[in-house]
Amino acid sequence: MLSIIESLGKYTLLMQKVFSRPEKMRIYRERIMYEMEALGLNSIGLTAIISIFIGCAVTLQMAITLESPFIPQFMIGYATREVMILEFSSTVVALILAGKVGSNIASEIGTMRITEQIDALEVMGVNSASYLILPKIVATVFFFPFLAIFSMLIGVAGGYGIAVMTGIMNPMEYIDGLKYCFYLSEVTYAVTKMVFFAFFITSISAYCGYYAKGNSLEVGKASTKAVVVSSVVIMICNLILTQLLRT
Amino acid sequence: MIKAENVIKSFEGRTVLKDISVEFGTGQTNLIIGRSGSGKTVLLKSLVGLHDVDEGAIYYDDICFSKLDFKARKAIRKDVGMIFQGGALLDASTVAENVKLPLDLFTEQSEEEKMERVNLCLKRVNLDNAHKLYPSELSGGMVKRAAIARAIVMNPRYLFCDEPNSGLDPQTSIVIDNLISDITKEYNITTIINTHDMNSVMEIGEKIVFIYEGNKWWEGSKDDILHTGNKELDDFVFASAMAKRAKMASK
């Protein structure tokens, strides 16, 4: 318990350093663009592959489960859309990104720590926490919501594709289901969740890497810890945000 | 001038530096020597502010550096260059980008002026053709030379080197030692080198401080070090058979 409180304190102090005034905005802008490519654009492929297959699988599952003369077929499209928007494209995609981006950030910063690159920045007079972490946070908080929207579109498109390819249901009914009782607030809710998840994934992973000690083995442990802690925080945060935003 | 005054530093109850007082002069190559684990890296990192001292004070000329906060230290840090044991170049940046980084962050120079300065520094360390190479594409000696270029790009008044020739062959070590010594004289810098390489000691050591088990055990010049009669220092200096033979020959 004491170590959790100590970690929370260290995390808060680190965030205080991260959000202090940047040295030069131009340098930070360049770094933000670089991080958007490294952490955001490079995650599009993984997000697309997972979203399309989950979209297909959810549609198939719904079609099989809801096979009843009392349930209209368009409900399959409706259910797929709800699953993709409300939970998959934000929460599950965030968990996947915690694995990919979180471990990347923790190992990158952890390696910089043990090879004294962070010390070198500090000796130069650079606020290393702000220089290394702030651009990553800004990049992911800005870019991950687009990944969530992209995941929603790809997912429901996958569902449509599987409906056309297998003939398990009428594709037009699927389209009707997608349009049925659609509220933009659901997308806003998912995007809002993703903003929080992006912040936690990046800041927690950066924290784990920044305080890594020792050798490459420790960097590996920091990387694992980053993914585990981020995932747990995402699940807790998901619950809290659902309660706050949906009820 | 850099001065440590009664410096004490402990880690988790273990005292690593025990009341060390020492002064390092301007325009000369100061060496901190000692066995592995003696506390010399902790002393160097305390001097540069990477470790906060538990007791005592660090002075840069007349300014008490150890009492300053992050913002106040920043002004002094622009006058500080440091060469780390492994070079500590940023992996994701090229050699030129690494050297240019302090200029990007702390000067208002135009891109042309910055590149001119980068070229000058890289030429000074004989790395004119390595601008676009990444640290992973450099040899050990090139990494050290790039680190020296980055350390001197802001025209520092204080230069710290943590085992600058560790992992290098004897010939490259001499090149690096001479380069640091020449730069020290050229720019009238206060240079402090942390080393356990006796070749460096005999080659460039103008002032030498011997650290033994966290204490300042001896200080003097390279001319005195062979004849101190100090057992612990002799054990360190004459550890190699070659050094022993050299001493016998001098007798």
Chai-1 contact restraints between the chains, C-beta under 6 A:
chainA,res_idxA,chainB,res_idxB,connection_type,confidence,min_distance_angstrom,max_distance_angstrom,comment,restraint_id
A,E23,B,L105,contact,1.0,0.0,6.0,A-B,restraint_1
A,K24,B,L105,contact,1.0,0.0,6.0,A-B,restraint_2
A,I27,B,D104,contact,1.0,0.0,6.0,A-B,restraint_3
A,T115,B,G86,contact,1.0,0.0,6.0,A-B,restraint_4
A,E116,B,F84,contact,1.0,0.0,6.0,A-B,restraint_5
A,E116,B,A88,contact,1.0,0.0,6.0,A-B,restraint_6
A,Q117,B,A88,contact,1.0,0.0,6.0,A-B,restraint_7
A,Q117,B,L90,contact,1.0,0.0,6.0,A-B,restraint_8
A,D119,B,L50,contact,1.0,0.0,6.0,A-B,restraint_9
A,A120,B,F84,contact,1.0,0.0,6.0,A-B,restraint_10
A,A120,B,A88,contact,1.0,0.0,6.0,A-B,restraint_11
A,V123,B,V48,contact,1.0,0.0,6.0,A-B,restraint_12
A,V123,B,M82,contact,1.0,0.0,6.0,A-B,restraint_13
A,M124,B,P102,contact,1.0,0.0,6.0,A-B,restraint_14
A,G125,B,K74,contact,1.0,0.0,6.0,A-B,restraint_15
A,G125,B,R77,contact,1.0,0.0,6.0,A-B,restraint_16
A,G125,B,K78,contact,1.0,0.0,6.0,A-B,restraint_17
